[in-house]
Amino acid sequence: MESVRSQVELIREAFHYQARFDGAIMVFKVDFPVTEESGFPYLMKDLALLAGTGIRVLIVPGAKEWIDSVLGEYGIVSRYEGTARITTESALPFVEMAAFHVASRFITGLAAGGIDGVTGNFVRAQGLGVIGGTDMAHTGTVKKILTDPVRRVMESGMVPILPCIGWSSSGRPYNVPSDEIALASSAALGAVKLFIITAGNHLSAGSYDIPESVRRGEDGRIVRLSIQEAGSILENNWKAPGGDKGLEAISLALKAARTGVERVHLVNAREEGAVLRELFSNLGAGTMVYGDEYESVRSLKAEDVPDVLRLMEPLMRQGVLVRRGPEDLIEKKDDYAVFEIDGSIHASGALHDWGEGQGEIAAIATNPAYADMGMGSRLVRYFIDRAKKAGLHRVFVLTTFTQDWFELLGFKEAPVESLPEKKRRLYNLTRKSKVFGLDI
């Protein structure tokens, strides 16, 4: 009887999480060795299952080891500048061949689960140029994730697969690190989760010098890490890149958490069903890295106004934000929210309801010293969620300087005529702000 109750509880947990994540975007960065594992087909069936139940799945396959193998087969020796492979003109065709071969393995695996996978020109890249006197040739970095086609693919029930190749606006190909693509995709698409899937043991507390506060499982597994705990483990244990795969995974997870991904999960692909257990049960099966509990977005209080104006003042002087005074904030106090860290306010913004089912996200300001923590994008997502709960169907922003940033968050340029009538009447023709909207 106890066994039956346990099974029922697991089913309830699974339905709870499935309903919670329906329509949510999740990014899965899969290290190449996983592709060679006997359990790879089962992993792909699990990812196909997630895609088939309403979760929007995006896969970023690692290919480093396979690229090494292909280049070695053709007698091409890779040189590195730091950890970056120098992708020469002669090596590029083989790098592309290897990257897309790995991507095709994922398409085949998804097809076995009844889901179509799609590769495409989803990554806009730019070259690294010359570093320390070394021409990096066809090695590049992410300039932009083309979110519109990616979203269309996911909305059609298919899974976009982003191999480690990106293209410039003129069509020049570049070899781009898959870790970087996973980070950029998670941020640009507002992913609620990033899974880092490796072919190795789970992170064990016995393997590292870890803070006492870190929660351990009965099997010694590190169950979860706050941003601060993850940073402490890296500081106390870090070795040269390539020296410890577990630490490298923690480093990637920490970067993702700091750019605004709510939850990052480190999962061992050798444990069958590990992704599903990590996602659909409270106990999990891997290690979760999350934004620390001392970080929170909350409503504005009257006593916060001086701190918020202090954040906004540099941006108002530059003309990035419209000038506001204390009385303006007090009048619209319920529209504002602040991002608080350990009792101090480091970001703020507002959502104004203009009627006609539309809300304006405005006055986003962040502390420059905390820029790498993605607080601005977190606030925008917070206001989008607030708008949904309020029954709004569209949010918009007016901007003169930050259009690229809002485009990365999924907003599209729109005509002034798309604004609700109340806002149109107040539109400043002198300022000539551009309008960007997002249907929600």
DAWOGI-V712988 format. One record per backbone hydrogen bond with DSSP energy under -1.0 kcal/mol. CO is the residue of the C=O (numbers start at 1). NH is the residue of the N-H. E is the energy in kcal/mol with one decimal. If there is no record, write none. Layout:
# DAWOGI-V712988
co={CO:CO}
nh={NH:NH}
e={E:E}
This chain:
# DAWOGI-V712988
co={1:2:3:4:5:6:7:8:9:10:11:12:13:14:15:16:17:21:24:25:26:27:28:29:30:31:32:34:37:39:40:41:42:43:44:45:46:47:48:50:54:56:58:59:60:63:64:65:66:67:68:69:70:71:72:79:81:84:86:87:88:91:92:93:94:95:96:97:98:99:100:101:102:103:104:105:106:107:108:110:110:111:116:118:120:122:123:124:124:126:129:131:134:136:138:139:141:144:145:146:147:148:149:150:151:152:153:154:159:160:163:164:166:167:168:172:174:175:177:178:179:180:181:182:183:184:185:186:192:193:194:195:196:197:198:203:204:211:215:217:220:221:223:225:226:227:228:229:230:231:232:233:234:240:244:245:246:247:248:249:250:251:252:253:254:255:256:257:263:264:265:266:267:268:271:273:274:275:276:287:288:289:292:294:296:298:301:302:304:305:306:307:308:309:312:313:314:315:315:325:326:327:328:330:332:333:335:336:337:338:339:340:341:344:346:347:348:349:350:352:355:357:357:358:359:360:362:365:367:368:370:371:374:375:376:377:378:379:380:381:382:383:384:385:386:387:388:393:394:395:396:397:399:402:403:404:406:407:412:415:416:420:421:424:428:434:435:436:437:438}
nh={5:6:7:8:9:10:11:12:13:14:15:16:17:18:19:20:21:24:56:192:58:195:60:197:62:34:35:37:40:43:44:45:46:47:48:49:50:51:52:55:23:26:28:162:30:67:68:69:70:71:72:73:74:76:75:86:84:81:88:138:92:95:96:97:98:99:100:101:102:103:104:105:106:107:108:109:110:111:112:113:115:114:159:161:122:146:167:143:144:141:136:134:131:139:175:128:126:124:147:150:151:152:153:154:155:156:158:157:118:59:165:176:174:125:171:168:166:140:181:182:183:184:185:186:187:188:189:191:263:27:265:29:267:31:269:222:207:214:223:220:205:217:288:290:230:231:232:233:234:235:236:237:238:243:248:249:250:251:252:253:254:255:256:257:258:259:261:260:194:289:196:287:198:271:274:277:278:279:280:266:225:264:295:342:340:338:304:305:308:309:310:311:312:313:316:317:318:320:321:329:330:331:332:333:335:336:351:300:349:298:346:296:344:341:367:339:365:337:362:360:358:393:394:354:396:352:350:348:370:371:373:374:378:379:380:381:382:383:384:385:386:387:388:389:390:392:391:440:359:438:361:436:434:406:407:408:411:410:437:418:419:424:425:427:432:399:414:397:412:395}
e={-2.3:-2.2:-2.1:-2.5:-2.4:-2.0:-2.2:-2.6:-2.6:-2.5:-2.5:-2.4:-2.6:-2.5:-2.4:-1.8:-2.2:-2.6:-2.7:-2.1:-2.0:-3.2:-2.8:-2.9:-3.4:-1.2:-2.0:-1.5:-1.5:-2.0:-2.4:-1.9:-1.9:-2.2:-2.4:-2.1:-2.1:-2.3:-2.1:-1.8:-2.0:-2.7:-3.0:-2.6:-1.8:-2.8:-2.6:-1.9:-2.6:-2.8:-2.3:-2.1:-1.5:-3.1:-1.4:-3.1:-1.7:-2.5:-1.0:-3.1:-2.0:-2.2:-2.8:-2.2:-2.5:-2.7:-2.5:-1.7:-2.1:-2.0:-2.0:-1.2:-1.2:-1.9:-2.3:-2.1:-2.5:-2.2:-1.5:-1.3:-2.1:-1.8:-2.5:-3.1:-2.0:-2.9:-2.4:-3.0:-2.2:-2.6:-3.0:-2.0:-2.9:-1.6:-3.4:-2.4:-2.1:-3.1:-1.8:-1.4:-3.0:-2.2:-2.1:-2.1:-2.9:-1.2:-1.9:-1.9:-2.7:-2.3:-1.5:-1.9:-2.8:-2.2:-1.8:-2.4:-2.4:-2.5:-1.8:-2.6:-2.2:-2.7:-2.7:-2.2:-2.2:-2.7:-2.3:-2.3:-1.2:-2.4:-2.7:-3.1:-2.3:-2.6:-3.3:-2.9:-1.6:-1.4:-1.9:-2.0:-3.4:-3.0:-2.2:-2.4:-2.7:-2.3:-2.1:-2.2:-2.1:-2.3:-2.2:-1.6:-2.2:-2.4:-1.9:-2.2:-2.1:-2.5:-2.2:-2.5:-2.6:-2.0:-2.2:-2.6:-2.1:-1.1:-2.1:-1.2:-1.7:-3.2:-3.2:-2.2:-2.5:-1.7:-2.1:-2.6:-2.5:-2.0:-3.0:-3.1:-3.2:-2.3:-1.9:-1.2:-3.1:-3.0:-2.0:-1.3:-2.3:-2.6:-1.8:-1.6:-2.2:-2.2:-2.4:-2.6:-1.6:-1.8:-1.4:-1.6:-2.5:-2.4:-1.5:-1.4:-2.3:-1.1:-1.9:-1.6:-1.8:-2.4:-2.8:-2.1:-2.2:-3.4:-2.8:-3.0:-2.5:-2.3:-2.5:-3.2:-1.7:-2.3:-1.5:-2.1:-2.3:-2.7:-2.4:-2.5:-2.2:-1.6:-1.8:-1.4:-1.9:-2.4:-2.2:-2.2:-2.3:-2.6:-2.2:-2.4:-2.3:-2.6:-2.2:-2.3:-1.5:-2.4:-1.7:-2.3:-2.1:-2.6:-2.4:-2.3:-3.1:-1.8:-2.3:-2.0:-2.3:-1.9:-3.1:-1.8:-2.0:-2.5:-2.1:-1.1:-1.7:-2.4:-2.8:-2.6:-2.8:-2.4}
